[in-house]
Amino acid sequence: MKLNYKRTILIGFAFMSILAFWQFYDQVIPYLLENVFGLSTFAANAIMSVDNILAIFMLPLFGAISDRTRSPLGKRTPYILFGTIAAVVLMIILAFTEEARHFPGFLITLFLLLFVMSTYRTPAVAYMPDVTEKPLRSKANAIINLVGYIGGIFSTIVMMFMLSSDKNDAGETVYAEDQSFLPVFFVIAAFMLISVLILVFTIRENKLAAQVHIEEDVPEKDAKSPAGKLPKPVMRSLVLILSSVFLWYMSYNAVTTAFSRYCVNIWHTDLGTSSGYLMTATIAAIAAFVPLGFVSGALGRKKTILLGVALMSACFAAAGFITEQTPVMYAVLALVGVAWAAINVNSYPMVVEMSSGSDVGKYTGFYYTFSMAAQITTPLLSGFLIDRLGWGYSILFPYAVVFAAASFVTMCFVKHGDAKPTTKEVMEAAADMED
């Protein structure tokens, strides 16, 4: 059983389009809200949190709806194609409302855009397990993540070369006041549309789904109840792994969200320094995605995740003892990136392994509900400890260690969702790694 790399890469173009948008959104939109429209940081952050709040409800909803969709284009492709077209149109409108400095129009269009983006993210992610045999999903997910990050890198490069910027005294990026953001909006929108059109015109979802045999039920569900509910042992594993997802996102996102301020307050450096450290983690994760797909084929998903969580916990614990800027931190955060890749490559496939072929979208929604809930909660909780209780930024890494360690404990009790490799598959994975 071999993974079709070309097909997997093409399926990843949908995720690449999505990450290109979010990289642009996270970097440009808050700047526009604060510096063009004059909103306070609190108000801008509140608007920026809308996408995560929408995601909690919309991602599982549209995952389940797409599960039941039947069309000439397939069950995921209509949402990906028409969702992207709608998003691109709204991006162009958003660009013109920003250019006209029309805040009500900008805000309404932004909310509509966030709504549209939340309608097709789950179908885009669920596409891969729909057409990939279960033992190959970790390896395929590694490819999907790698292709997705290319979209984020593309947006970063576009913004670097098309926007004139400088650093202020705090090390923050400041864009030239008289420049237009229209070209950047147009280029990112075009990239999103072209990526998805390549997917639609090269992959026929219905034809591919008919060719690839995906078992309708995992073995543990053979004795499922007439109501179609998971047996209690499988449900217990599902709850435990979703709890693990929540906990390790609580850990990781607390660090990535507050790290720039940690550098300023603890190490007394500028924000540019923190960006360099975090970029190291991102580059390491990108480099590790594909090798870790092979590692999980040899060790199994659960063991690879546990190794990743243990490594992340150890790195965060070590970082807590680093009290000043040092090159050692680059190595620490590079290992964090590898650990995070090990977790992400395997956790989503474990969740959908417990689904049947007919409800992959629903389970994809479950995965994103728990991850998004953590991304909403952890900035608030860590901020409360740092600011309200007065513990300061020195609490950041101990906080992260606690949640990472908790996720290790819950993950140890997960008994289902792993694709246990056979001796033949271990040998094939080892051979692939040597190649």
ZADO-548964 format. One record per residue (C-alpha): residue in three letters; y, z, x. Coordinates in steps of 0.001 Angstrom, whole numbers, plus 500000, padded with zeros to 6 digits. Layout:
BEGIN
ALAYZX
...
end
This chain:
BEGIN
MET500000500000500000
LYS503208498786501667
LEU506821499172500644
ASN508681495939499908
TYR511757496568502060
LYS513718493495500981
ARG513332494346497308
THR514190497997497893
ILE517330497063499833
LEU518461494778497017
ILE517850497504494419
GLY519974499772496629
PHE522959497462496129
ALA523671499224492824
PHE523884502576494606
MET525952500944497367
SER528471499813494744
ILE528646503301493270
LEU529157505080496606
ALA531855502581497573
PHE533765503660494470
TRP533300507407494988
GLN534365507274498620
PHE537545505497497534
TYR538030507858494589
ASP537654511051496640
GLN540088509922499312
VAL542788507990497470
ILE543036509390493930
PRO543957512997494865
TYR546599511636497238
LEU548095509511494461
LEU548068512407492013
GLU549902514736494400
ASN552173512399496366
VAL552923509567493937
PHE552906511419490618
GLY554004514808491992
LEU551208516979490598
SER550439520365492091
THR547278520781494144
PHE545770522873491342
ALA546477520194488718
ALA545141517434490974
ASN541972519418491679
ALA541499520015487957
ILE541668516268487280
MET539345515560490212
SER536751517924488722
VAL536504515907485493
ASP533893513545486973
ASN531531516437487776
ILE532000517955484320
LEU531329514597482665
ALA528270514114484871
ILE526550517262483582
PHE526429515826480075
MET526578512074480584
LEU524014511538483339
PRO521015512998481483
LEU522185511401478218
PHE522377507870479581
GLY519255508395481638
ALA517338509134478444
ILE519043506305476532
SER518172503786479228
ASP514550504985479128
ARG514372503722475544
THR516297500490476128
ARG514472497163475873
SER516404493972476603
PRO515946490562478268
LEU517678492057481328
GLY515453495130481432
LYS516171498754480646
ARG518408499670483631
THR520122496361484482
PRO522312496128481322
TYR523923499492482094
ILE524391498649485779
LEU525827495181485123
PHE528103495842482162
GLY529050499306483427
THR530185497814486730
ILE532141495042485002
ALA533908497610482809
ALA534593499835485825
VAL536074496925487795
VAL538372495961484913
LEU539535499562484569
MET540125499802488329
ILE542446496801488169
ILE544332498340485237
LEU544492501644487130
ALA545993499855490124
PHE548782498353488030
THR549558501647486270
GLU549884503292489697
GLU552084500458490929
ALA554299500890487852
ARG554303504702488330
HIS553216505063484694
PHE551476508435484736
PRO550199508576481104
GLY548649505124481502
PHE547230506052484901
LEU545664509268483573
ILE544145507664480455
THR542728504774482477
LEU541335507164485096
PHE539505509209482446
LEU538078506012480912
LEU536981504871484359
LEU535222508175485059
PHE533497507935481681
VAL532256504418482414
MET531048505372485914
SER528964508178484407
THR527202505778482025
TYR525351503790484664
ARG524818506064487654
THR521536507447486298
PRO520137504005485343
ALA521070502748488824
VAL519208505590490538
ALA516235505436488136
TYR515741501730488914
MET513909502469492183
PRO511132504736490837
ASP510696502355487893
VAL509483499621490233
THR508098501579493199
GLU504605503044493463
LYS504676506844493522
PRO503433507423497109
LEU506176505119498428
ARG509139506661496647
SER510312508953499460
LYS510368506037501889
ALA512105503877499271
ASN514619506636498536
ALA515455506767502248
ILE516252503042502165
ILE518306503448498974
ASN520362506244500558
LEU520944504223503713
VAL522116501193501735
GLY524277503454499562
TYR526041504931502567
ILE526948501409503690
GLY529103501234500559
GLY530861504466501501
ILE531406503214505040
PHE532803499938503701
SER535387501781501601
THR536367503964504547
ILE536882500929506788
VAL538904499129504106
MET541197502130503705
MET541558502515507471
PHE542668498919508002
MET544527498154504772
LEU546514501369504380
SER549190502424506822
SER548807506140507477
ASP549763508894509878
LYS549032512579510395
ASN551464515310509447
ASP551848518611511324
ALA548818520070509519
GLY546634517123510493
GLU546520515748506956
THR546486512002506302
VAL549843510807504968
TYR550251507238503719
ALA553470505252504090
GLU555659505775501025
ASP556623502140500453
GLN553194500530500697
SER551175499140497803
PHE547661500346497035
LEU546918497232494959
PRO545059495323497716
VAL542703498252498320
PHE541930498616494617
PHE541177494880494438
VAL538940494792497530
ILE536865497822496488
ALA536526496447492944
ALA535431493051494284
PHE532882494696496579
MET531445496679493668
LEU531110493605491467
ILE529650491342494162
SER527080493989495151
VAL525818494335491598
LEU525817490571490967
ILE523627490094494056
LEU521186492617492585
VAL521186491014489130
PHE520680487455490410
THR517976488307492959
ILE515884490872491080
ARG514453490303487616
GLU513792493803486338
ASN511353492945483547
LYS509332490579485736
LEU509199493096488576
ALA508253495993486302
ALA505365493909484948
GLN504142493168488481
VAL504357496709489834
HIS501827499057488276
ILE503289502516487729
GLU500976505068486159
GLU502353506251482854
ASP501386509870483413
VAL500912512047486461
PRO497433513653486637
GLU498719517044485533
LYS499968515515482265
ASP496604514134481181
ALA496147517230479066
LYS499657517235477688
SER500337518503474216
PRO500707516180471219
ALA504448516815471386
GLY504479515264474859
LYS505559518464476610
LEU504660519186480192
PRO501840521679480752
LYS503137525110481767
PRO502183524810485487
VAL504011521482485801
MET507003522771483829
ARG507137525785486134
SER507229523495489169
LEU509943521367487554
VAL512111524417486872
LEU511560525701490410
ILE512464522454492141
LEU515541521970489940
SER516520525545490804
SER516034524660494470
VAL518282521610494023
PHE520965523828492516
LEU520677526397495311
TRP520796524045498290
TYR523743522182496788
MET525448525558496354
SER524921526080500066
TYR525750522649501470
ASN528728521820499246
ALA530351525184499839
VAL530523524272503521
THR531661520663503086
THR534302521653500519
ALA535847524501502510
PHE535148523425506086
SER538578521880506688
ARG540271525136505675
TYR537695527086507701
CYS538768525152510811
VAL542431525887510122
ASN541970529587509355
ILE539194530584511781
TRP539543528147514676
HIS543268527428514170
THR542805523657514514
ASP544184520798512437
LEU542422519013509590
GLY541621516001511761
THR539254518164513802
SER537264519157510739
SER536952515505509723
GLY535414514721513102
TYR532831517481512722
LEU531869516428509203
MET531669512783510271
THR529080513844512855
ALA526908515308510089
THR527257512123508024
ILE526351509830510922
ALA523320511976511790
ALA522154511882508164
ILE522485508094508024
ALA520528507714511262
ALA517806510064510003
PHE517216508623506511
VAL514629505974507415
PRO512708507981510064
LEU512474510892507625
GLY511008508549505029
PHE508135507963507439
VAL507890511660508316
SER507469512563504641
GLY504726509935504432
ALA502859511808507155
LEU503619515438506239
GLY504229515229502508
ARG507462515743500623
LYS507340519499500139
LYS506721520297503806
THR509483517923504888
ILE511923519567502470
LEU510974523053503631
LEU511514522018507248
GLY514910520599506246
VAL515947523754504388
ALA514796525974507264
LEU516754523864509761
MET519876523896507583
SER519649527689507166
ALA519281528191510921
CYS522236525899511656
PHE524514527628509153
ALA523468531007510574
ALA524280529804514100
ALA527630528365512965
GLY528623531777511632
PHE528618533123515196
ILE530859530343516538
THR534343531815516452
GLU536302529066518190
GLN536318525307518491
THR533496524115520750
PRO531505520898521331
VAL528384522873520403
MET529496522602516786
TYR528974518848516898
ALA525305519407517742
VAL524980522062515037
LEU526451519829512346
ALA524411516840513524
LEU521288518928512884
VAL522709519917509490
GLY523015516200508695
VAL519372515620509656
ALA518287518615507567
TRP520293517421504565
ALA518720513965504862
ALA515231515509504933
ILE516009517374501709
ASN517612514468499857
VAL515077511815500791
ASN512289513841499190
SER513721516050496443
TYR514577513326493926
PRO511139511635494252
MET509488515020493666
VAL511393515467490410
VAL510555512019489032
GLU506936512414490190
MET506558514852487303
SER507831512278484824
SER505923509467483197
GLY506820505821483549
SER508697506008480254
ASP511056508914481001
VAL512135508458484627
GLY515765508187483504
LYS515626511514481697
TYR514240513285484758
THR516813511562486959
GLY519417513059484635
PHE517868516510485077
TYR518169516155488850
TYR521834515197488706
THR522675517838486112
PHE521562520615488458
SER523154519087491548
MET526460518483489756
ALA526438521967488225
ALA526186523400491730
GLN529041521194492956
ILE531235522569490163
THR530172526197490641
THR530127526646494397
PRO533824525915495132
LEU534779528408492426
LEU532353531122493548
SER533001530745497275
GLY536748530537496596
PHE536531533763494578
LEU534831535546497467
ILE537243534116500048
ASP540503534579498154
ARG540130537007495266
LEU537880539533496997
GLY539728539034500268
TRP536620538435502397
GLY538278535479504099
TYR536750532290505461
SER534401534211507755
ILE532158534648504689
LEU531609530876504354
PHE528545530436506561
PRO526804533695505503
TYR527347532530501911
ALA525729529192502745
VAL522780530878504464
VAL522060533068501438
PHE521816530120499046
ALA519879527950501505
ALA517375530769502088
ALA517047531279498329
SER516249527573497896
PHE513533527890500552
VAL511913530700498542
THR511961528830495224
MET510707525661496916
CYS507684527501498337
PHE506389528061494799
VAL506619524399493727
LYS503050523166493210
HIS503601519694491736
GLY505557516556492544
ASP504313516098496088
ALA502670512844497117
LYS499970514273499336
PRO499194511703502012
THR495630510566502594
THR494284510237506129
LYS494801506472505921
GLU498427506906504774
VAL499108509383507604
MET497800506854510111
GLU499894504071508533
ALA503019506257508570
ALA502436507097512247
ALA501988503416513031
ASP505190502551511173
MET507094505189513171
GLU505792503708516437
ASP506899500251515339
end
